[in-house]
Amino acid sequence: MPTDASAPINDRAAFITDHCALLQVPLVPEVSLLLAHEALPLWRKTEEELGELGLPPPFWAFAWAGGQALARYILDHPQCVAGKSVLDFASGSGLVAIAAKCAGAGHVVASDIDPFATTAARLNAQAMQVAIDISSESLLDTPPPPVDVIVTGDIFYERPLAEQALGWLREAKRCGTDILIGDPGRSYLPRDQLIRLMDYSVPVTRELEDAEIKHTTVWRLY
């Protein structure tokens, strides 16, 4: 077992398929993902495999509220992505990227710096038989890519990330990119810079959230 947290698990794909099951997403039953039945056992198992305690939750193994709402909105309003280039920033499981492709988007990239997330997104896209590209690049350290649409869910939960991501998204907006955000009321959501598009009641797990249903909104950055 590795003792260095930076050392990769020998086979991340096998780890994911061994500890997750292909399940329908509650608010988006058209999409099935490799998801964990329970948060804490998988969280502990990930810490054991990487040889480090205090790791963040395995974001890639759950359909978070912001992503579910955003995926639902895209599937119900395919014109927002149809034929367009789409970047799913902080993609996690790849849910929103997959929904965009199912809604008729052209080139779709699922981006996440977590190697488990990029592996999970690849496996989930294969399971759904959709073609998306996967990126592990730290995009916030580079200028925004020239895409038509950036979609992102649940990124405004801590101040440093929220401030950096907002500045990056504002730069993308100035370059003509449409920005869609799914958020269940995280602490650092910049509501004064957003246009409300749609509200949803999203089923989530009490192990990771403070309720079984999260009131979640899809926003557009203006």
Secondary structure, DSSP 8 states (H G I E B T S, - for coil): ---STTS--TTHHHHHHHH-EEEEETTEEEEEEEE-S-HHHHHHHHHHHHT-SS----GGGS--HHHHHHHHHHHH-GGGTBTS-EEEET-TTSHHHHHHHHTTBSSEEEE-S-HHHHHHHHHHHHHHT---EEE---GGGS-----SEEEEES--SSHHHHHHHHHHHHHHHHTT-EEEEEES--TT--GGGEEEEEEEEEE--TTTSSSSEEEEEEEEE-
